[in-house]
Amino acid sequence: MSQHSSLDYRFDQRVVSQYDTLRGHPPQVAATIGQAIADQIGTRARVLELGVGTGRIALPTAAAGCEVFGIDLSSHMLAALAQRIGDEQLNRIHLAQADIKALPFADAVFDGALAVHVLHLVADWAGVLTEINRVLRPGGTLVLGRDWIDPESFGGMIRNYFRRTVVEVGTDMLPPGASAAGPPSGGAAIVKHLMQLGARPVGQGEIIAAEWRTEISPRQILDGIRSRDDAESWVLPDDVLNETMRRLEVFAAEQWARLDEPQGLTRRFMLGVFRMPGPRAATGGV
Ligand SMILES: C[S@@+](CC[C@H](N)C(=O)[O-])C[C@H]1O[C@@H](n2cnc3c(N)ncnc32)[C@H](O)[C@@H]1O
């Protein structure tokens, strides 16, 4: 078995060219997500997006009226986003190449902050949360967004089996999506740390910003993982991916008689929303 302790999540040109095809939301869904975020933070709000990527979330959030400041480490992702900013959004989206571990902003300058599929990439995600609190004004809003598929659906079952198998095959490997070091970055650990910073959750648990249906076959999902088009398989070493696929094919053949038959899959975009104390009232020290 392989010994691969850390994965190389480089958001390079290869990833850029596939990112929106794989992760992009249908236009109406994107607009609904942007509006839901603006509703939570405020329509004219100044919003910092951490790990803005190709603007999948930033663009519809700006279209809904927010002024978005997007930062990212990857010049490739930022270049792709810069090309997509339309004339009407030029004054509402500002980009900078920067590390979310050390935000290049003064204290208390933003009304809101937005983080989507990025905290798990940083070992010191707790330090990032402290940084976010520092740059938010008192009472500012932090929105943690994520894509969701029903874990009981065929898509969810394939995803869970894949994650478990990668860890079995890659012996000391972390599950895809887990942080390379530091405490686990799962939702519960993040919420606990936010509470220690003095955050107040808005509502009971996460909000469903958008829900939509797609048609896809188990075979298409398997092929996406095998070809490394899937975000969670693009970084796997060959030997780990090959053995994982062998086991996944056996699992899928046992579960579904017709692997090529498209099935309906419900997808959601979820928001965890928190009111933050801002730097002066923070208990974690700034
Ligand atoms: C999975 S993508 C998510 C992009 C976007 N938030 C979305 O949901 O479409 C993660 C992004 O975070 C960026 N990233 C990873 N670590 C970072 C860091 N330490 N500082 C800034 N950006 C980082 C990557 O370059 C990439 O663009």
The ligand as an ORCA input file, in Angstrom:
! r2SCAN-3c Opt
* xyz 0 1
  C     -11.951     24.457     -4.047
  S     -11.546     26.065     -4.612
  C     -12.995     26.977     -4.161
  C     -13.152     28.240     -4.959
  C     -14.444     28.997     -4.668
  N     -14.548     29.377     -3.269
  C     -15.653     28.160     -5.089
  O     -16.316     27.588     -4.225
  O     -15.874     28.050     -6.295
  C     -10.394     26.632     -3.375
  C      -9.727     27.943     -3.727
  O      -9.002     28.383     -2.580
  C      -7.724     28.855     -2.981
  N      -6.815     28.719     -1.838
  C      -6.374     27.581     -1.265
  N      -5.581     27.863     -0.210
  C      -5.513     29.224     -0.131
  C      -4.852     30.148      0.747
  N      -4.093     29.729      1.751
  N      -5.033     31.467      0.535
  C      -5.787     31.915     -0.493
  N      -6.444     31.092     -1.349
  C      -6.308     29.765     -1.170
  C      -7.370     27.999     -4.180
  O      -6.377     28.611     -4.989
  C      -8.723     27.851     -4.870
  O      -8.963     28.874     -5.794
*
